[in-house]
Amino acid sequence: MTTRPVLVSWSSGKDSAWALHVLRQQPDRYDVRGIFTTVTPHFDRVSIQATPRRVLEVQAQRLGLPLYEIPIPYPCPNEAYEAAMRGFLDRVRKLPANLTADTFAFGDLFLEDIREYRRANLGGTGFEAIFPVWGIPTDELAQTMLESGLQAIVTAVSPTSKLDRSFAGRWFDQSFLDDLPEGTDPLGENGEFHTCVVDGPMFDRPIAARPGEIVGRPVSRNHDGTGGTVTAWYADVELLKD
């Protein structure tokens, strides 16, 4: 059977990390060839997740995979994001035969509008989207992640969620899950919180890191810069000596 070359959309967080892990458990079907990530040069961080780029680079090293960064502006209207992605598709088309892929994997879990948006953006491009963890109940998957030894730091808390500053900078562990307000998805699939993975079965060895400074930052209520600003809480990730 011919394996399917895949590039994984890597947010730096737990869901994309688990999607990559699922694919790697099926080496007869998938050949994971790299990860791609949107970064915001204005902050020198992964977009949305706020993971420092220096940590992102170590993640790629621990995965043993090429990292393809896609810079986007801040604020980032949809047109700018989609233009950046089209540019990335052109880059992928020009990669050597042993590195390129025609399939992109995403870690989305249940939001139909997001899945359809990704499919629509790839329509007619020659690339296909797959969703390795789609439909897995998030409460079950959260426990599976913890049992696997996955470790992640909560790097961002949405100002429109029920979570407050105290949740930023915590470890994604059973205590964190137990403290989530009622109605909060345990994996933050509705955008309630975001994480940075520093250990798990997808890495060849752990990343020595700890939660760093927590800051409140005014952010646009909408990605395109409209709707005024609200305060989001972010936690830095500090690398430690191995």
N, C-alpha and C positions, 0 to 999 in steps of 0.2 A: 504494500500500500504506500502511495506517495504521501509524504507528510505535507501539511499546509503551512507555509511560511507566515508568521504572524509578528506584528509589532503591537506592543501593549501600551495603551494610554495609561500613563503613570502619574497619578496625582501626588505621589509620595505617601499616601495614606493607606489604611488597612484594606479597603475594598479593592483597590486596583492591585495591591500586593497579593491579595487572596485570589483574584482572577488570574494573575500570572502563575501563582502556585498551582491552581487547578489545571491550567494548560500544560504545565511542566509534568504533571502526573499522567499525561497522555502523550508520551513521546512518539507513539506510533501514529498519532493523528496530527500533532502540532509541532512545529519547529519555531520556538520563540527566538526571534533574531534581534530584538532591541526594544527599548522603551522610548516613548516620546512624551514631552511635558511642556505645558505652557508656562512661561516664566514672565514676570513683570520686572523689567530692568529698573524701573523707578524705585522699587524696593529691594532689588537683588534677591528676590524670593520666588518660590513657586506660586503661581496665581491661585487665589482662593485659599489654599492650604497654608500659605505663608511660611512654608519650610525654607530655611536659608539654602541658597544654591550650593554652598560648600557641603551641606549635609546631603543634598540631592546627588552630588557627585560621588560621595561615599556610598550611597545606596546603590548606584549603578555599578560601582566596583564590587560590592558584596554580591550583587546579582550576576556579575560576570557578563554584562551585556552593554552594547553601545547605547549611549544616551543621546537623543536628539532633542535639543531645546527649541521651542517655538516662542520667540519674544512677542509680547503683545503690550499695547499701551495701557496706561491708567489715566482716567477711566477707559473702559474698552467697550465701545458700542458693538453690537452684533456684526455690523458690516466689517469692522476692523478685525474681529475674531475670525470671521469666515474668510477674509482675505489672507490672514496669516495661515490658516489651515490649507487654503489652496496652494499657497507657496510651499508648504510642507509636503503636500502631495507631489509637487513637481520635484522636490528634493528626493523623495522616495523613489520616484520613477528613474532617477539618474544614479541610484546606488548600484554598486556591483551586484552581479547575479546572486552571489552568496550572502548578501546582506539585505537585499530588497524584499518586499512582501506585498501581497495584494489583499491582505486581511488585517484589519485593526480590531483589537479586543478592548472592550470597555468593562469597567467594574460596576455598572449600573445594576440595581437590584429589583426595583419595581415601578419606577416612575415612567409611565408609558410615553408621556410627552417628550421626555429626554431621549428615550430610545428612538422614537420616531424622528426626532430632530437630527440625531446622528445618522440615521439611515438616509434621511432626505438629503443631507449635506454630501453624502457619498454617492448618491444616485447618479448614474451616468458617468462616473469618474473611472470605473474599472476597479475600484476598491470596494470591499465588503466589510460590514461591521458584524462582529459576533459578541455575545454577552455570556461569558462562562459561568457567572454566578447568578444569573437572572432567575428570579422566582424562588430562591432559597429563603425560607422564613428568616427574617433578620434576628429574631430572638435565638433561634437555633444556631445561626451562623456566628453570632457573637460568642456563644459558648464554645463552638468548635474552634474559633480563633484563639480564645484564651487557653483551651486545652492543648493546642498545638505548640504553645510557648510564644505566640506572637506578642510582641510588646510595642506599644505605640504611645506617643505623647499627644495630648489634646492641644493642638496649636492654635485653634481658632474657634470662637463661640459666636454664633450669629446673634445680632442685636434684635432680630425678629422672633427668636425662639424664647422658651421659658427659662433658658439657662442664663445665669448671671456670671459675673467675673470669677467667682470661686471655682467654676468648672475649667477655666483656662489653665493650662500648665499641669493638669493632673495626668496620671497614667490611665490609659484605657484598661481597666481591670474590673474585677467583680464589684469592688467598692464603688467605682464610678458608675457602673450599670445600676447598682442598687439605689444610688442617689438621684438618678435621672427623674425629673418631674413626670407625672402621669401624662401620657400622650406623646412623650418624646420617643422617637424611634431609637432602638438600642444601638443602631449603627449610624445614626444621624443622616439617614438617607434623604430626609426632607431638608437637609442643609443646616440642621441644628448645631452641629459641631463638625470639626475636621481634625485629622490626625496626621502624625508623621511616624512611620514605622521604623523602628530601630533594631528589631530582632524578629525572627520567625523562620519557618521552614523554607522560605524562598531565598534566604541569604546563606552564604557559605560560612559566615560567622557574624556574631552580633556587632552592632555599631555602639561603641562606648559613648553614651550621651546622657544628658539629663535636662529636665525643664529649666529654662532660663527666665529672663526678665519678662514680666507680664505688663503689657501696655494697652491702653485704650486708644483707639484711633478712629477719627471720623471717616466714615466711608459713605460712598454714594448709596442711597437706598436701592437704586436700580443699577444694573451693570453698565448702562449707557450714560450714567451720570445724572439722570433726571431724578426728581422726587426728593431733593434735598439730601441731607446727611444724617446718619445715625452713628452711634458709638459701638464699634465691634471690639471684642477683647482678643488679644493675640499673645501667645506665649512663644518665646524664642526657644531654640534647641541648641544647647551648648555641647560641642564635641569635647570628649575627654581623651586623655592619652590611653591608648590600648595597653 
